[in-house]
Amino acid sequence: MYKVFVNERPIILTDMVDFSTNLPKEPFGLRPIDALFDALFQTAVPGLCLLCDDLETAWRLWQAHCNIEEAAGGKVLNTEGQVLFIYRYDKWDLPKGKREPGEALAYTARREVEEECGVDGLTIKQSLPITYHVFKKNKTYVLKITHWFLMHTDFKGIPSPQAAEGIGQAQFKSPSEISQALKNTYENIKLLF
């Protein structure tokens, strides 16, 4: 199964016919992929579940309709169990960024956390789920594939947001603050909590 967010609305690709969801279901390929994207960007469609005969073939076709952008980031916990968030584009998010050519994903994730928040002493503990979302750039659809890592840090200072990247705040949030931040974040970020 793949869950891709398009305009903050989910499209689920699955080969499980009996998959339980409140989203409308239709066979993969019934409508062109670009038409699905257009519908989610231009109308109030809540999302869609696409039933696939061959999930991996459908996923390859899906990716062929987009430019692919690979990124990596971190869900960073400090010694007090707080999670590092950034505030950018009027939403709370987790630090992440584009993978440079030849760069290992774990390296990208650590580099981006350090650059975007000024937090160091990062140790990767495990991989987290990969998230997917589609956005439009120069009239072209881009599928952003973000690889996430659970990280720990013994950093004791105050995070410093990278203003050049449009980050207004970088801060560690307690469990009660996290629940508030998740009310104003992206749907794919909620999958990590």
C-alpha positions in Angstrom: 0.0 0.0 0.0 1.1 3.6 -0.8 -0.5 6.6 0.8 0.3 9.8 -1.1 -1.0 13.3 -0.2 -2.1 15.6 -3.0 -3.1 19.0 -1.7 -3.3 17.5 1.8 -5.8 14.9 0.6 -4.9 11.2 0.6 -4.7 8.9 -2.4 -4.3 5.3 -1.3 -2.9 2.8 -3.8 -3.6 -0.7 -2.7 -4.0 -4.2 -4.1 -6.3 -5.3 -1.2 -9.9 -5.3 -2.6 -11.4 -5.4 0.9 -9.3 -2.5 2.2 -11.3 -0.6 4.7 -11.6 3.1 4.1 -14.2 5.9 4.1 -12.7 7.2 0.8 -14.4 6.5 -2.5 -12.8 3.6 -4.3 -12.1 3.1 -8.0 -9.9 0.9 -10.1 -6.5 2.2 -10.9 -6.3 3.4 -14.5 -10.0 4.4 -14.6 -8.9 8.0 -14.9 -5.6 9.4 -16.1 -3.2 10.1 -13.2 -2.9 13.8 -14.2 -6.7 14.1 -14.1 -6.7 12.7 -10.5 -4.1 15.3 -9.5 -6.1 18.0 -11.2 -9.2 17.0 -9.3 -7.5 17.0 -6.0 -5.9 20.4 -6.6 -9.0 22.1 -8.1 -12.0 20.6 -6.2 -13.0 19.5 -2.8 -12.6 15.8 -3.4 -11.7 14.3 0.1 -9.3 11.8 -1.3 -9.5 8.5 -3.1 -8.6 4.8 -2.8 -7.2 3.3 -6.0 -7.6 -0.5 -6.3 -4.6 -2.0 -8.2 -4.3 -5.4 -9.9 -0.5 -5.1 -9.6 0.5 -2.6 -6.9 4.2 -2.2 -7.9 3.4 -1.7 -11.6 0.7 0.9 -10.7 3.3 2.6 -8.4 5.9 2.8 -11.2 3.2 4.3 -13.6 2.3 6.8 -10.9 5.9 7.8 -10.5 6.3 8.2 -14.3 3.8 11.0 -14.2 5.9 13.1 -11.8 9.3 14.5 -11.4 10.8 12.7 -8.4 12.3 14.7 -5.5 14.0 12.7 -2.8 14.4 14.2 0.7 15.3 13.0 4.2 14.6 14.4 7.7 14.3 13.6 11.3 11.9 13.3 14.2 14.5 14.4 16.8 14.0 13.7 20.5 16.1 15.4 23.2 17.1 14.0 26.6 13.8 15.2 28.0 11.7 13.4 25.4 10.7 16.6 23.6 10.5 16.6 19.8 12.1 19.2 17.5 9.7 21.1 15.3 10.2 23.9 12.8 7.6 26.6 11.8 7.6 27.4 8.1 4.8 28.6 5.7 2.4 29.0 8.7 2.6 25.3 9.7 4.6 23.2 12.1 6.8 20.7 10.4 9.8 18.5 11.1 13.2 19.4 9.7 13.9 17.8 6.3 15.5 18.6 3.0 16.5 17.6 -0.4 19.0 14.8 -0.9 22.2 15.9 -2.7 23.6 13.7 -5.5 25.5 10.7 -4.1 24.5 11.5 -0.5 23.4 8.7 1.8 19.9 9.3 3.1 20.9 9.1 6.8 23.6 11.8 6.1 21.0 14.0 4.4 18.7 13.7 7.4 21.4 14.7 9.9 22.7 17.5 7.7 19.3 19.0 7.2 18.5 18.9 10.9 21.8 20.6 11.7 21.3 23.2 8.9 17.7 24.0 9.6 17.8 24.1 13.4 21.4 24.4 14.5 21.0 21.2 16.5 24.0 18.8 16.6 25.0 15.6 18.5 22.5 13.6 16.5 22.3 9.8 16.7 20.0 7.9 14.4 18.1 5.2 16.2 15.9 3.8 13.5 14.1 4.4 10.2 10.6 5.7 10.3 7.9 5.4 7.6 8.6 7.0 4.2 6.0 9.7 3.4 4.9 10.8 -0.1 3.2 14.0 -1.3 2.6 15.6 -4.7 3.0 19.3 -5.3 3.1 21.5 -8.4 6.3 23.3 -9.5 6.4 25.3 -12.7 3.2 23.5 -14.0 4.8 20.1 -13.4 3.8 17.6 -10.8 6.5 16.6 -8.3 6.3 13.5 -6.1 8.4 14.2 -3.0 9.5 11.0 -1.3 10.8 11.8 2.2 12.8 9.2 4.2 12.4 9.8 7.9 14.7 8.8 10.8 14.1 8.8 14.5 17.1 10.6 16.1 18.2 11.4 19.6 20.3 14.3 20.7 22.0 15.5 23.8 21.9 19.1 22.5 21.2 21.5 25.4 21.2 24.9 23.6 18.4 26.8 21.9 17.7 25.7 18.4 18.4 28.4 15.7 16.0 28.5 12.8 17.5 28.8 9.3 15.8 32.1 8.2 17.3 31.7 4.6 15.0 28.6 4.3 11.9 30.5 5.5 12.0 28.9 8.9 10.6 31.3 11.5 11.0 29.0 14.6 12.8 25.9 15.7 11.9 24.5 19.0 11.6 21.3 21.1 8.0 20.6 22.1 6.7 18.6 25.1 4.0 16.0 24.6 1.2 18.5 25.3 2.7 21.0 22.9 3.1 18.3 20.3 -0.6 17.6 20.3 -1.3 21.3 19.7 1.3 21.5 16.9 -0.2 18.5 15.1 -3.4 20.5 14.8 -1.5 22.8 12.4 0.8 20.6 10.4 0.8 18.5 7.2 -1.1 15.3 7.0 2.1 13.3 6.1 3.8 14.6 9.3 0.9 13.2 11.4 1.8 9.7 10.2 5.1 9.9 12.2 3.3 10.3 15.5 
